[in-house]
Amino acid sequence: MRFLRTMLVALPTIFLLGLTAQALTFNVDCRLATHLPINVIVAKIAAKNPLGPNTINVTGNCHENVAISSLDNLTLQASSLGATITDASNGTLDTVAVADSGRFALNGFTINGSVDCFDNSVCRLNGNTIQNSQVGYGLRASRAQIDSQNDSISNNPSGLGVLVTNDSRVLLVDDTVSNNGGHGIQVFNDAFVQLANTATTTTVSNNGGFGILARSNGNVRLTVANVTGNALDGVRIVDASVMRTDFASPFVNNITGNVGAGVHLGDLSHVFFANDGSINVTGNLSGTDVLCSGQFSATRNVAATGGVTNCVEPVPDLLDGK
């Protein structure tokens, strides 16, 4: 009986060892005329080891639309010589599309096109440049989670930089979202986006629309960010949406130099500004840095921004805290 109990305890460990022992690594060199497409390698992985961990190391300029579906623990890694994946569909498909996949990683690529993470996927991006998309966004999350660090989502002329929708969660750390034809970031339909930093800061700048637009119960959290030089408001919060700036001193959230207001609130929306010196909303070109419009928009600690405002706050009570 003791031997049987010992074997039953050991079985999960033996099972896990069996899974991890099947880890696969493939190399794709798109400089070679005879190279296998990335999608062919993905199909091999799906047949042999869909639970991973698996790695595809890529070198050179690849022209294809990579589709990843129902895989776990897959890494696409650009080699030290550099790697590019360019949309081959003339703007009808995402360049990298990830569906129903957990622990997917994309590291070090130049993506000429879009990256889409959807259908309950978990995607981690690091050190990528996402540009020249023709599908209306550079990076999209729909019913998914994306952690993005040291990425540039810029120069997408046909639309948004980052689109976050349908209950998704997106974390942008030390990223740059700039020079996109539409809004820098749009978050809606009960989705959440956070802008944060480790070494530098996340910058949303020089986009053709709002820097950040939240609508339809969108949720924005600014830990450390610079939102500057956008063609409309720096941040627009409307339609029962919420924004909060973190208590992040000595780091500062800067919302400055935007053509419209710095922060513009619409119907049924709320913005909470930290009052520890970590928020600066000044120098926006409309003349009003924090603008309340529509019905039942509300701010807290708007005086902490240092900017011009028309927002009126109630007298704080002991329950308001900071």
Buried (B, 14 or more C-beta within 10 A) or exposed (E): EEEEEEEEEEEEEEEEEEEEEEEBEBBBBBEEEEBBBBEEBBEBBBEEBBBBBBBBBBBBBBEBBBBBBEBBBBBBBBBEEEBBBBBBEEBEBBBBBBBBBBBBBBBBBBBBBBBBBBBBBBBBBBBBBBBBBBBBBBBBBBBBBBBBBBBBBBBBEBBBBBBBBEBBBBBBBBBBBBBBBBBBBBBBBBBBBBBBBEEEBBBBBBBBBBBBBBBBBBBBBBBBBBBBBBBBBBBBBBBBBBBBBBEBEEBBBBBBBBEBBBBBBBBBBBBBBBBBBBBBBBBBEBEBBBBBBEEEBBBBBBBBBBBBBEBEBEEEEEEEEE
